[in-house]
Amino acid sequence: MTTQKLTGGQMVVDFLIREGVEKVFAIPGHGNTALLDAFVDRADEIELVPAMHEQGAAHMADGYYRASGKIAAICTSIGPGATNTLTGLATAFADSMPMLLITGAVHTYMENRGVLQEIDRPHGNNFPRMVEPVVKRWWQPSRLEQLPVALAQAFNTMHEGRRGPVLVDIPQDLQAEYGDYTPDTGARRPATRATGDPAVIAEAARLLAGAKRPVIVAGGGVIHAEAAAELMAVAEHLGAPVTHSFQGKGAFPADHDLYAWPCGDMGSIPGNGVTRTADVILAVGCRFSDRITSSYRPGVTFDIPNTQLVQIDIDGFEIGRNYPVEVGVVGDAKTSLAALRDVLADLGPALDYRSTDYFAELQDLKAQWEEHLRPMRTTDYLPMTNSRAMVEIRKALPREGILVTDSSNPANQAFNEFPIYGPKTNIVAGGFSGIGFGVPAAIGAQIGAPDTPVLAMVGDGSFLQTGTEIATAAMLGVPLVIVVLNNGGWEAIKDLQISLFGEEREIISGWKNLDGTPYFADITRFAQSLGCSAERVEDPEKLADAIERAFATPGPVIIEAMSAHELPWTEMHPTGWWDITVPAYHGEVRDDYVAQRGF
């Protein structure tokens, strides 16, 4: 390959193109001006997508990957342009999503002088130390010849093992100066997946084959590894109900008769019912966070070690991290499940599970769950309940359509009552649960999957954090639909305050004007002012039709759905327990809380 004279900026652009990167979500600033200029001459090969805020750019890149499986880059300036990405990076890091952050940095010859926007204490050019806890690795080249090596290692790091974001922080002089550049021609990454030890997988198979009440817990690792088919094969062979974490939703179709709905504090009657009574659990790509374990309170969701645990994970650190294992398999979910499937087939024929009492019990638990949800899902109460809104949204969202949520009531209720039928069609900020993720992530998802309907379902609190990103969608004509459930405040926290401490203890979560009247943002007019189509819907019977019209409308459409803002109509459907602390001065309420927690 011929050596060329290129600037650092040109090297970056060429490297991204060679790695197959198609989109760079960017905000310009003085710290990345030289780098962005290098994209001009190659605009037909790689696209810069403008964001309104750097947090939004990071969430867009995240949503883009979750929908498409393709890595995107983020390019921002120095100082606040860089630090504004931290929430987006932390969200991707928590959920093991790869993305490449490229930031501008202080000129090498002016480092540690405290120049404009430099983080110069206790070390000069110190942004990478801020981001270190939420990236897999970071690079800050000080010489131009280090840049191609840093980029190559960055892509290796994103792809290997447990995926995640990385940072390459590029001084401004390196972006602009010429250097010798010889593109790579050889492979730098393995072509195989890391499969678990065959002897250990055989041990896991024997344990599962002998189980009377096996259960599978699917985590996000199943979707990362594209292992849904292998998961289903194992489940059907064993007749094992399948539940899941926040990130694992979509790994198993909601209309399969072995689907058990989710487990955990915001789990379901069948999900928690089968996990706490299982004799053997197979967990795949699952961290066992507090949300799906009912804060580790024994016997609520899990009864480990009385229940024996088989755990498969690409990251050996997760094996036995929160629960002791009977068998721990370090390996890729797809190849390890395939190996497990084959060993199970060698041990004996698949179970005729539909004829078992265990299967009948699962169906009864699922019927109980449907009946539990029915009142809130069928009510005509105004303003509409979130449960009723979700029924209408599911009617209008095609089976293969992508639902994007972020945090609080919409995400929690979607987790335990919105049916999802396939991988990469449920996008949620699971591990970090950042409010404000939904809108920009949905924009990124729609850009990543342009032929797939994408719908973001967020609350007004979320929309008011990052809703300005719809300006990007309007400029680019991105045809997504955003349903904003407008209840005039932080409803999840308001209900939590009232439920824990009493109605008189609610503070700042229910928005009010100075005169004490409720405050509701006018989402419709705001969206229209940024160039989007928008309408307000108050009658739940009209919501599905509005969404269908929105999907038929060019460009982004925002639907403001006025939703319930008073208990009991705002109640969610918890079936487990979550450790939300109670101050010591709350007497019996505090005593009851302490008695319940698992520690």
Buried (B, 14 or more C-beta within 10 A) or exposed (E): EEEBEBBBBBBBBBBBBEBEBBBBBBBBBBBBBBBBBBBEEEEEEBBBBEBBBBBBBBBBBBBBBBBBBBBBBBBBBBBEBBBBBBBBBBBBBBBBBBBBBBBBBBBBEBBEEEBEBBBBEEEBBBBBEBBEEBBBBBBBBEEBEBBBEBBBBBBBBBBBBBBBBBBBBBBBBBBBBEBEBEBBEEEEEEEEBEBBBEEBBBBBBEBBBEBEBBBBBBBBBBBBBBBBEBBBBBBBBBBBBBBBBBBBBBBBBBEBEBBBBBBBBBBBBBBBBBBBBBBBBBBBBBBBBBBBBBBBBEEBBBBBEEBBBBBBBBBBEBBBEBBEBBBBBBBBBBBBBBBBBBBBEEBEEEBEBEEEEBBEBBEEBBEBBBEBBEEBBEBEBEBBBBBBBBBBBBEBBEEEBBBBBBBBBBBBBBBBBBBBBBBBBBBBBBBBBBBBBBBBBBBBBBBBBEEBBBBBBBBBBBBBBBBBBBBBBBBBEBBBBBBBBBBBBBBBBBBBBBEBBEEEEBEEBBBEEEEEEEEBBEBBEBBBEBBBBBBBBBEBEBBBEBBBBBBEEEBBBBBBBBBBBEEEBBBBBBBBBBBEEBEEEBEEBBEEBEEEBBE
